[in-house]
Structures are given as C-alpha cells and as structure tokens.
Amino acid sequence: MLRDIMPRLLERDSEFQLYLAGYEHDVPTLGGFYGECDRLVARLGDRVVRLGALRKAELYEHFLSAGVFLYPDTVTNAAHVS
C-alpha cells in the first residue's frame, strides 16, 4: 500500500489520505518491516496520518468512517479478526 498503491492514488487525487493504525504488538523479527514502513510514510508526508495504537472501539470508529478499509494479512480467512 505505502510503496506501490499510495503514490498512484495521489497521482489521481492529491488530497487522498491514508490513516495508519496499529496496536501494541512489538515483534522483534518485524523490525526491518516496520523500519521500511517508517521510511515510506516519511516520503508520503502529510498524506499519511498515523493514528498510533488504538483500542478496538477506537479502531472500529475509524472503520465506520473510512471510504476504504484494508487489512494486510496472508490468511485468506478473516474469521480471526474480531
């Protein structure tokens, strides 16, 4: 999303914004991934709004107000998302 899709969306609409939310889940093996995300977010500037770690209720409020919701995962069954 950050590397490939967001720049293309911004070409079509320079006002497009990505709201990036997370949760407190520090996984040492993902340090490189998180570092790359930080670099990509920095390149996109104010088009990315970092919401930080949210409680489920806060996260769901953002889901309801979003035009598009993306949940990156390698699992094809989203039953584990609650």
Contact map, one row per residue, 1 for C-alpha under 8 A:
1111110000000000000000000000000000000000000000000000000000000000000000000000000000
1111111000000000000000000000000000001001100000000000000000000000000000000000000000
1111111000000000000000000000000000000001000000000000000000000000000000000000000000
1111111100000000000000000000000000000000000000000000000000000000000000000000000000
1111111110000000000000000000000000000000000000000000000000000000000000000000000000
1111111111000000010000000000000000000000000000000000000000000000000000000000000000
0111111111100000000000000000000000000000000100000000000000000000000000000000000000
0001111111110000000000000000000000000000000000000000000000000000000000000000000000
0000111111111101000000000000000000000000000000000000000000000000000000000000000000
0000011111111111000000000000000000000000000000000000000000000000000000000000000000
0000001111111100000000000000000000000000000000000000000000000000000000000000000000
0000000111111100000000000000000000000000000000000000000000000000000000000000000000
0000000011111111000000000000000000000000000000000000000000000000000000000000000000
0000000011111111000000000000000000000000000000000000000000000000000000000000000000
0000000001001111100000000000000000000000000000100000000000000000000000000000000000
0000000011001111110000000000000000000000000000100000000000000000000000000000000000
0000000000000011111000000000000000000000000000111000000000000000000000000000000000
0000010000000001111100000000000000000000000000111000000000000000000000000000000000
0000000000000000111110000000000000000000000000011110000000000000000000000000000000
0000000000000000011111000000000000000000000000011111000000000000000000000000000000
0000000000000000001111100000000000000000000000000111110000100000000000000000000000
0000000000000000000111110000000000000000000000000011110000000000000000000000000000
0000000000000000000011111000000000000000000000000001111000000000000000000000000000
0000000000000000000001111100000000000000000000000000100000000000000000000000000000
0000000000000000000000111110000000000000000000000000000000000000000000000000000000
0000000000000000000000011111000000000000000000000000000000000000000000000000000000
0000000000000000000000001111111000000000000000000000000000000000000000000000000000
0000000000000000000000000111111000000000000000000000000000000000000000000000000000
0000000000000000000000000011111100000000000000000000000000000000000000000000000000
0000000000000000000000000011111111000000000000000000000000000000000000000000000000
0000000000000000000000000011111111100000000000000000000000000000000000000000000000
0000000000000000000000000000111111110000000000000000000000000000000000000000000000
0000000000000000000000000000011111111000000000000000000000000000000000000000000000
0000000000000000000000000000011111111100000000000000000000000000000000000000000000
0000000000000000000000000000001111111110000000000000000000000000000000000000000000
0000000000000000000000000000000111111111000000000000000000000000000000000000000000
0100000000000000000000000000000011111111100000000000000000000000000000000000000000
0000000000000000000000000000000001111111110000000000000000000000000000000000000000
0000000000000000000000000000000000111111111000000000000000000000000000000000000000
0110000000000000000000000000000000011111111100000000000000000000000000000000000000
0100000000000000000000000000000000001111111110010000000000000000000000000000000000
0000000000000000000000000000000000000111111110000000000000000000000000000000000000
0000000000000000000000000000000000000011111110000000000000000000000000000000000000
0000001000000000000000000000000000000001111111110000000000000000000000000000000000
0000000000000000000000000000000000000000111111110000000000000000000000000000000000
0000000000000000000000000000000000000000000111111000000000000000000000000000000000
0000000000000011110000000000000000000000000111111000000000000000000000000000000000
0000000000000000111100000000000000000000100111111100000000000000000000000000000000
0000000000000000111100000000000000000000000001111110000000000000000000000000000000
0000000000000000001110000000000000000000000000011111000000000000000000000000000000
0000000000000000001111000000000000000000000000001111110000000000000000000000000000
0000000000000000000111100000000000000000000000000111110000000000000000000000000000
0000000000000000000011110000000000000000000000000011111000000000000000000000000000
0000000000000000000011100000000000000000000000000011111111100000000000000000000000
0000000000000000000000100000000000000000000000000000111111100000000000000000000000
0000000000000000000000000000000000000000000000000000011111110000000000000000000000
0000000000000000000000000000000000000000000000000000011111111000000000000000000000
0000000000000000000000000000000000000000000000000000011111111100000000000000000000
0000000000000000000010000000000000000000000000000000011111111110000000000000000000
0000000000000000000000000000000000000000000000000000000111111111000000000000000000
0000000000000000000000000000000000000000000000000000000011111111100000000000000000
0000000000000000000000000000000000000000000000000000000001111111110000000000000000
0000000000000000000000000000000000000000000000000000000000111111110010000000000000
0000000000000000000000000000000000000000000000000000000000011111110000000000000000
0000000000000000000000000000000000000000000000000000000000001111111000000000000000
0000000000000000000000000000000000000000000000000000000000000111111110000000000000
0000000000000000000000000000000000000000000000000000000000000000111110000000000000
0000000000000000000000000000000000000000000000000000000000000000011111000000000000
0000000000000000000000000000000000000000000000000000000000000010011111100000000000
0000000000000000000000000000000000000000000000000000000000000000000111110000000000
0000000000000000000000000000000000000000000000000000000000000000000011111000000000
0000000000000000000000000000000000000000000000000000000000000000000001111100000000
0000000000000000000000000000000000000000000000000000000000000000000000111111000000
0000000000000000000000000000000000000000000000000000000000000000000000011111000000
0000000000000000000000000000000000000000000000000000000000000000000000001111110000
0000000000000000000000000000000000000000000000000000000000000000000000001111110000
0000000000000000000000000000000000000000000000000000000000000000000000000011111100
0000000000000000000000000000000000000000000000000000000000000000000000000011111110
0000000000000000000000000000000000000000000000000000000000000000000000000000111111
0000000000000000000000000000000000000000000000000000000000000000000000000000111111
0000000000000000000000000000000000000000000000000000000000000000000000000000011111
0000000000000000000000000000000000000000000000000000000000000000000000000000001111
